Amino acid sequence: MGRNYYDSDHLRQFPKITELSEKLGSKFFDYYNSVFEGDELTAREKALIALAVSHTVQCPYCIDAYTEASLQHGVTEGGMMEAVHVACAIRGGASLVHGVQMMNQAKKAGM
């Protein structure tokens, strides 16, 4: 029992994902790497965005990777936690705003 489903070693094995589909895997990594190149946003900003999204999609591998990337780009722990709170606020708000759908449906069904 004592093993976790998520093994941090899997993150280091991620590049091997192309072994069963070289063409598509390579296309993914080309795209992925292009996304993180500097352009309008800095690498630091992109690392923070990725960290926040990682929490929203609840990917422990991504959380590990973008915590490290954020630290490498000089983001403080406080800055990272602030990004996580932004993600939390957006995710919570997105759930809550769907309450309008529920209220409208309840009114319609109650008539």
Long-range contacts (C-beta under 8 A, 24 or more apart in sequence): 6-60, 6-61, 8-61, 8-64, 10-61, 11-61, 11-64, 11-65, 14-61, 42-73, 43-73, 44-70, 44-73, 44-74, 44-75, 47-72, 47-73, 47-75, 48-75, 48-79, 48-80, 48-83, 49-83, 51-80, 51-83, 51-84, 52-83, 52-84, 52-86, 52-87, 53-87, 55-84, 55-87, 55-88, 56-87, 56-90, 56-91
